Amino acid sequence: MILVRLSAAAAVVLTAGCARPDTTRTIAAGCEPTTGQVSWSPNTVTPTLTNATLNVGAKQTTLVDEPFEPSITGVDAPEPWLEKLAASLQKSTGRPVLAKSPEPKPTAFTYSAPGGALVIIYTGVDRVAADFEASCDPTVRGTFHGWSTATTGVVACHSDQPDPPDAFASLALNLCPAQTLTPSAEAGAGAEAGAGAEAGAGAGENDAIPVPTVTE
């Protein structure tokens, strides 16, 4: 199995935690999630695919289309709290925590695969979930949902892969159909980078597939 992975931000290593009950679902006037007023429980990081497309020559089939949107649950928090909580959690962990939608920009590199190969192009994020408590009157508790790393990559189904795939590639490989490649499709595959490359996908010996890179 052939895989390519690009990262847009440093990964966040966080620990598992458990939810606590809410004290209130409304926020009193003047309550702000500023440094010194917010405490954090242990956190979770979950690799999650947001998009995956199966490519066979020029044919594309969408397998996953679930864009990730940062959010706050458990309390009716105003929109500015997203960025403020992200900054607070980042300061608490010392690592990047983001609250803007991590959708890929339309830049690309080209992935070359044998004609007829089953290739999955995917994007995903490391989702960060953390319970918080804001010292207001009454106390505010909720859960922040942000992200730390956005990734795009490629896996070729039913090919030899000498190294274990990472979490995102493993999720993508689980989407591969149960199909054996033809001998010509097993001949080999390669990857090459090139900004703004255009697709050459067709029925030839190799299909050139454009892949979006993830940027902030």
C-alpha positions in Angstrom: 0.0 0.0 0.0 1.4 3.4 -1.0 0.7 6.4 1.2 1.6 10.1 1.2 0.9 12.4 4.1 1.4 16.2 4.5 0.8 18.0 7.8 -0.3 21.7 8.1 0.3 22.1 11.9 2.3 20.5 14.7 0.5 17.5 16.3 -0.9 17.9 19.8 -0.3 15.1 22.3 -3.0 15.2 24.8 -4.4 12.7 27.3 -7.8 11.1 27.7 -10.4 12.7 30.0 -14.0 12.3 31.1 -17.0 14.7 30.9 -18.4 16.5 33.9 -22.0 17.7 34.3 -23.0 21.2 33.4 -23.6 23.7 36.2 -25.5 26.1 33.8 -26.4 26.3 30.1 -26.4 30.1 30.1 -23.6 32.5 30.6 -24.0 35.5 32.9 -23.1 39.0 31.6 -19.5 39.8 32.0 -18.3 36.2 32.2 -15.3 35.7 30.0 -13.0 32.6 29.5 -9.8 34.6 30.2 -6.6 33.2 31.6 -6.9 32.5 35.3 -10.7 32.0 35.0 -10.7 28.8 33.0 -9.5 25.3 34.2 -9.2 22.3 31.9 -9.9 18.6 32.4 -7.7 16.0 30.6 -8.2 16.1 26.9 -8.7 13.7 24.0 -7.2 13.8 20.5 -9.1 11.8 17.8 -7.8 11.4 14.2 -10.9 11.9 12.0 -11.4 11.8 8.2 -13.3 14.7 6.8 -13.2 13.7 3.2 -12.2 10.7 1.2 -12.5 10.0 -2.5 -11.9 6.7 -4.3 -10.2 7.2 -7.6 -10.0 4.6 -10.4 -8.5 6.3 -13.5 -10.8 9.3 -14.3 -13.6 7.9 -12.2 -14.1 9.4 -8.7 -16.5 8.2 -5.9 -17.0 10.2 -2.7 -16.7 7.9 0.3 -16.6 10.5 3.2 -17.8 14.1 3.2 -18.0 15.3 6.7 -16.4 18.7 7.2 -15.2 19.5 10.7 -16.5 22.6 12.4 -15.1 23.6 15.8 -17.8 24.0 18.5 -18.7 24.3 22.1 -21.2 22.0 23.6 -22.9 21.8 27.0 -23.4 25.5 27.3 -24.9 28.3 25.1 -21.6 30.1 24.6 -21.2 33.1 22.2 -19.1 32.7 19.1 -16.1 34.7 20.4 -15.6 32.0 23.1 -14.3 29.6 20.5 -11.1 31.5 19.9 -10.7 32.5 23.5 -11.0 28.9 24.7 -8.6 27.7 22.0 -6.1 30.3 23.2 -6.6 29.3 26.8 -6.2 25.5 26.1 -3.2 26.2 23.9 -1.6 28.1 26.8 -2.5 25.3 29.2 -0.9 22.6 27.0 1.9 24.7 25.4 0.9 23.3 22.0 -1.2 24.5 19.1 -5.0 24.4 19.5 -7.1 25.9 16.7 -10.7 26.9 16.4 -11.0 27.9 12.7 -12.4 25.5 10.1 -9.5 23.4 8.8 -10.6 23.1 5.2 -7.9 22.5 2.5 -6.9 25.4 0.1 -6.9 24.7 -3.7 -3.2 24.0 -4.0 -2.0 20.6 -5.1 0.7 18.1 -5.7 0.4 15.3 -8.2 0.3 11.6 -7.2 1.1 9.2 -10.0 -0.4 5.7 -9.9 -0.6 2.8 -12.3 -3.6 2.8 -14.7 -6.5 1.1 -13.0 -5.1 1.3 -9.5 -7.6 1.9 -6.7 -6.4 5.1 -5.0 -8.1 7.0 -2.0 -7.4 10.7 -1.5 -8.2 11.8 2.0 -8.2 14.8 4.3 -8.6 14.7 8.0 -8.0 16.5 11.3 -6.8 15.6 14.8 -9.9 16.6 16.7 -9.2 18.0 20.2 -12.0 17.7 22.8 -11.6 19.2 26.3 -13.9 19.9 29.2 -13.6 23.3 30.7 -14.8 25.2 33.8 -15.1 29.0 33.8 -15.1 30.6 37.3 -18.2 32.8 36.9 -21.3 33.2 39.0 -22.8 30.7 38.4 -19.9 28.4 37.3 -19.9 27.6 33.6 -19.0 24.1 32.4 -18.9 22.8 28.8 -16.8 21.0 26.2 -14.6 22.6 23.6 -14.1 20.9 20.3 -11.2 22.2 18.2 -8.3 20.7 16.3 -4.5 20.5 16.3 -3.4 19.0 12.9 -4.9 19.0 9.4 -3.7 16.4 7.0 -4.1 15.4 3.4 -2.8 12.2 1.9 -3.1 9.3 -0.6 -3.2 5.6 -0.1 -3.2 3.0 -2.9 -5.4 0.0 -2.1 -4.2 -3.6 -2.3 -0.5 -2.7 -2.7 2.4 -3.8 -0.6 3.2 -1.3 2.2 6.5 -2.0 4.1 5.9 0.5 6.9 2.8 0.5 9.1 0.4 3.3 8.0 -0.3 6.2 10.4 -3.8 6.7 11.9 -5.2 8.7 9.0 -3.9 6.3 6.4 -5.3 3.4 8.3 -8.7 5.0 8.4 -8.5 5.6 4.6 -7.3 2.0 4.0 -10.4 0.7 5.9 -12.5 2.3 3.1 -10.8 0.3 0.3 -13.2 -2.0 -1.6 -12.5 -5.7 -1.5 -11.0 -5.9 -5.0 -7.8 -7.3 -6.3 -5.7 -5.2 -8.7 -4.9 -6.4 -12.2 -1.2 -7.4 -12.8 -0.6 -4.2 -14.8 -2.0 -2.1 -11.9 0.4 -3.9 -9.5 3.4 -2.8 -11.5 4.2 0.0 -9.1 3.3 3.5 -8.0 5.1 6.7 -7.2 4.5 10.2 -5.9 5.9 13.5 -6.9 5.3 17.1 -5.6 4.4 20.0 -7.8 2.4 23.2 -7.0 -0.6 23.8 -9.1 -0.3 20.5 -11.0 -3.1 19.5 -13.3 -4.7 16.0 -13.6 -3.7 13.7 -16.4 -6.0 10.9 -15.2 -7.0 8.5 -18.0 -6.6 5.0 -19.2 -2.9 5.1 -19.9 -0.1 3.3 -18.1 -0.1 5.8 -15.2 -2.8 8.1 -13.9 -1.7 11.5 -12.6 -4.1 12.5 -9.8 -4.2 16.0 -8.3 -4.3 16.0 -4.5 -5.1 19.1 -2.3 -2.7 20.2 0.3 -4.0 21.4 3.7 -3.0 24.9 4.8 -4.2 27.2 7.5 
